[in-house]
Amino acid sequence: MAENQTDNTDKKEKKSLGIVFQNFDKASPQSYDLKGTVNIDGIKYRIGGYKAEASGSGKMKAGAPYFWLHRVEKLEVNQAGDSFDPATME
C-alpha cells in the first residue's frame, strides 16, 4: 500500500445515536413536523417536535427557523421485538 493511503481497519466506527427527520407528509396540521428516535445511555426514546420561527427577542435572529420538542418518551418494544414506526407518531 502506498504511504499516503490509509487502511480502512484503522477507522473508528461511529456510533449511531438515533434518527430524527422532518415530516413532510403530515397526516394533519397537528402532526409533528419533526419526529424520530434517539438512544441515550442505552435507552431508546421517541421524540416529536414542531417547527417555529424565532421572535428575535432571544439569542436567535428574528424569523430563524427552529424545532421545539413536544414529546420525549421512552420507546416501548413489543413482544415480537419490534419498536414503533416513527411515521405513526402524532
DRENPA-3360 file (N, C-alpha, C; in nm, 2 decimals, always signed):
BEGIN
1 = MAENQTDN = +0.09/-0.12/+0.00/+0.00/+0.00/+0.00/+0.09/+0.12/+0.00 ~ +0.05/+0.23/-0.07/+0.13/+0.35/-0.08/+0.13/+0.42/+0.06 ~ +0.23/+0.50/+0.08/+0.25/+0.57/+0.21/+0.13/+0.66/+0.24 ~ +0.07/+0.73/+0.14/-0.03/+0.83/+0.16/-0.17/+0.77/+0.17 ~ -0.18/+0.63/+0.15/-0.31/+0.57/+0.17/-0.33/+0.52/+0.31 ~ -0.46/+0.51/+0.35/-0.48/+0.46/+0.49/-0.56/+0.33/+0.48 ~ -0.54/+0.25/+0.58/-0.60/+0.12/+0.59/-0.74/+0.14/+0.66 ~ -0.85/+0.09/+0.59/-0.98/+0.11/+0.65/-1.00/+0.05/+0.78;
9 = TDKKEKKS = -0.91/-0.05/+0.82/-0.93/-0.11/+0.95/-0.89/-0.02/+1.07 ~ -0.82/+0.09/+1.04/-0.78/+0.19/+1.14/-0.89/+0.29/+1.17 ~ -1.00/+0.29/+1.09/-1.10/+0.39/+1.11/-1.19/+0.35/+1.23 ~ -1.22/+0.45/+1.31/-1.31/+0.42/+1.43/-1.45/+0.42/+1.39 ~ -1.52/+0.32/+1.43/-1.66/+0.30/+1.40/-1.75/+0.41/+1.47 ~ -1.83/+0.48/+1.39/-1.91/+0.59/+1.45/-2.04/+0.52/+1.51 ~ -2.07/+0.56/+1.63/-2.19/+0.50/+1.70/-2.31/+0.59/+1.66 ~ -2.42/+0.52/+1.62/-2.54/+0.59/+1.59/-2.62/+0.61/+1.71;
17 = LGIVFQNF = -2.67/+0.74/+1.73/-2.75/+0.77/+1.85/-2.89/+0.78/+1.82 ~ -2.93/+0.75/+1.69/-3.07/+0.76/+1.65/-3.09/+0.83/+1.52 ~ -3.22/+0.85/+1.49/-3.25/+0.92/+1.37/-3.37/+1.01/+1.40 ~ -3.36/+1.13/+1.34/-3.47/+1.23/+1.35/-3.49/+1.29/+1.22 ~ -3.61/+1.30/+1.17/-3.63/+1.35/+1.04/-3.75/+1.45/+1.03 ~ -3.75/+1.53/+0.94/-3.86/+1.63/+0.92/-3.97/+1.56/+0.85 ~ -4.09/+1.58/+0.90/-4.21/+1.51/+0.85/-4.28/+1.60/+0.74 ~ -4.25/+1.57/+0.61/-4.31/+1.65/+0.50/-4.45/+1.60/+0.46;
25 = DKASPQSY = -4.48/+1.48/+0.50/-4.61/+1.42/+0.46/-4.70/+1.40/+0.59 ~ -4.74/+1.52/+0.64/-4.82/+1.52/+0.77/-4.96/+1.47/+0.74 ~ -5.01/+1.39/+0.83/-5.15/+1.34/+0.82/-5.25/+1.45/+0.85 ~ -5.21/+1.54/+0.94/-5.30/+1.65/+0.97/-5.21/+1.77/+1.01 ~ -5.27/+1.89/+1.02/-5.19/+2.01/+1.06/-5.13/+1.99/+1.20 ~ -5.19/+1.91/+1.29/-5.14/+1.89/+1.42/-5.03/+1.79/+1.43 ~ -5.00/+1.72/+1.32/-4.89/+1.62/+1.32/-4.76/+1.68/+1.35 ~ -4.67/+1.61/+1.40/-4.53/+1.66/+1.43/-4.46/+1.70/+1.30;
33 = DLKGTVNI = -4.38/+1.81/+1.31/-4.30/+1.85/+1.20/-4.17/+1.78/+1.20 ~ -4.13/+1.73/+1.32/-4.00/+1.66/+1.34/-4.03/+1.54/+1.43 ~ -3.98/+1.42/+1.39/-4.00/+1.30/+1.47/-3.89/+1.20/+1.45 ~ -3.88/+1.10/+1.54/-3.78/+1.00/+1.53/-3.75/+0.94/+1.66 ~ -3.63/+0.87/+1.67/-3.59/+0.80/+1.79/-3.44/+0.84/+1.82 ~ -3.41/+0.84/+1.95/-3.28/+0.87/+1.99/-3.24/+0.77/+2.10 ~ -3.11/+0.74/+2.11/-3.06/+0.64/+2.21/-2.97/+0.72/+2.31 ~ -3.02/+0.73/+2.44/-2.94/+0.80/+2.54/-2.91/+0.70/+2.65;
41 = DGIKYRIG = -2.78/+0.68/+2.67/-2.73/+0.59/+2.77/-2.80/+0.45/+2.76 ~ -2.81/+0.40/+2.64/-2.86/+0.27/+2.61/-3.02/+0.26/+2.61 ~ -3.08/+0.37/+2.64/-3.23/+0.36/+2.64/-3.28/+0.44/+2.52 ~ -3.37/+0.38/+2.45/-3.43/+0.44/+2.33/-3.55/+0.53/+2.37 ~ -3.56/+0.65/+2.31/-3.67/+0.74/+2.33/-3.73/+0.78/+2.19 ~ -3.86/+0.80/+2.19/-3.91/+0.86/+2.07/-3.94/+1.00/+2.09 ~ -3.92/+1.08/+1.99/-3.94/+1.23/+2.01/-4.03/+1.28/+1.90 ~ -4.09/+1.39/+1.92/-4.17/+1.46/+1.83/-4.16/+1.61/+1.86;
49 = GYKAEASG = -4.16/+1.69/+1.75/-4.14/+1.83/+1.77/-4.21/+1.91/+1.66 ~ -4.22/+2.04/+1.69/-4.29/+2.13/+1.60/-4.19/+2.24/+1.55 ~ -4.21/+2.28/+1.42/-4.12/+2.39/+1.37/-4.18/+2.52/+1.41 ~ -4.09/+2.62/+1.44/-4.14/+2.75/+1.47/-4.03/+2.85/+1.42 ~ -4.06/+2.98/+1.43/-3.97/+3.08/+1.39/-3.94/+3.17/+1.51 ~ -3.81/+3.21/+1.53/-3.77/+3.29/+1.64/-3.83/+3.43/+1.63 ~ -3.86/+3.48/+1.75/-3.92/+3.62/+1.75/-3.81/+3.73/+1.74 ~ -3.69/+3.69/+1.77/-3.58/+3.79/+1.77/-3.55/+3.85/+1.90;
57 = SGKMKAGA = -3.63/+3.82/+2.00/-3.61/+3.87/+2.14/-3.51/+3.80/+2.22 ~ -3.47/+3.68/+2.17/-3.37/+3.60/+2.24/-3.24/+3.60/+2.16 ~ -3.17/+3.48/+2.17/-3.04/+3.47/+2.10/-3.04/+3.45/+1.95 ~ -3.16/+3.41/+1.90/-3.17/+3.38/+1.76/-3.23/+3.50/+1.69 ~ -3.19/+3.51/+1.56/-3.23/+3.62/+1.48/-3.38/+3.61/+1.45 ~ -3.46/+3.72/+1.44/-3.60/+3.71/+1.41/-3.62/+3.64/+1.28 ~ -3.72/+3.54/+1.28/-3.75/+3.46/+1.16/-3.67/+3.34/+1.14 ~ -3.56/+3.32/+1.22/-3.48/+3.20/+1.21/-3.56/+3.07/+1.25;
65 = PYFWLHRV = -3.56/+2.97/+1.16/-3.64/+2.85/+1.19/-3.57/+2.77/+1.30 ~ -3.65/+2.70/+1.38/-3.60/+2.61/+1.48/-3.71/+2.51/+1.51 ~ -3.68/+2.40/+1.58/-3.77/+2.29/+1.62/-3.78/+2.29/+1.77 ~ -3.89/+2.28/+1.83/-3.90/+2.26/+1.97/-3.97/+2.12/+2.00 ~ -3.91/+2.05/+2.09/-3.96/+1.91/+2.12/-4.08/+1.92/+2.21 ~ -4.18/+1.85/+2.17/-4.31/+1.84/+2.24/-4.32/+1.71/+2.31 ~ -4.26/+1.60/+2.25/-4.28/+1.47/+2.31/-4.14/+1.41/+2.32 ~ -4.10/+1.36/+2.43/-3.99/+1.28/+2.46/-4.03/+1.17/+2.55;
73 = EKLEVNQA = -4.04/+1.05/+2.50/-4.09/+0.94/+2.59/-4.02/+0.81/+2.56 ~ -4.00/+0.73/+2.66/-3.93/+0.60/+2.65/-4.00/+0.52/+2.54 ~ -3.92/+0.46/+2.45/-3.97/+0.37/+2.34/-4.00/+0.24/+2.40 ~ -4.12/+0.19/+2.37/-4.17/+0.06/+2.41/-4.15/-0.04/+2.30 ~ -4.09/-0.15/+2.33/-4.07/-0.26/+2.23/-4.18/-0.36/+2.25 ~ -4.24/-0.41/+2.14/-4.35/-0.51/+2.15/-4.29/-0.65/+2.17 ~ -4.38/-0.74/+2.19/-4.33/-0.88/+2.22/-4.25/-0.94/+2.11 ~ -4.28/-0.90/+1.99/-4.21/-0.95/+1.87/-4.07/-0.89/+1.86;
81 = GDSFDPAT = -4.03/-0.80/+1.95/-3.90/-0.73/+1.95/-3.89/-0.61/+1.85 ~ -4.01/-0.57/+1.80/-4.01/-0.46/+1.71/-4.04/-0.33/+1.78 ~ -3.98/-0.23/+1.75/-4.01/-0.10/+1.81/-4.11/-0.03/+1.72 ~ -4.16/+0.08/+1.76/-4.27/+0.15/+1.69/-4.22/+0.21/+1.56 ~ -4.31/+0.24/+1.47/-4.27/+0.31/+1.35/-4.29/+0.46/+1.37 ~ -4.18/+0.54/+1.36/-4.19/+0.68/+1.38/-4.30/+0.75/+1.29 ~ -4.32/+0.69/+1.18/-4.42/+0.75/+1.09/-4.56/+0.75/+1.14 ~ -4.58/+0.67/+1.25/-4.72/+0.67/+1.31/-4.74/+0.76/+1.42;
89 = ME = -4.63/+0.84/+1.45/-4.64/+0.93/+1.57/-4.73/+1.05/+1.53 ~ -4.81/+1.09/+1.62/-4.90/+1.21/+1.60/-4.88/+1.30/+1.73;
% end
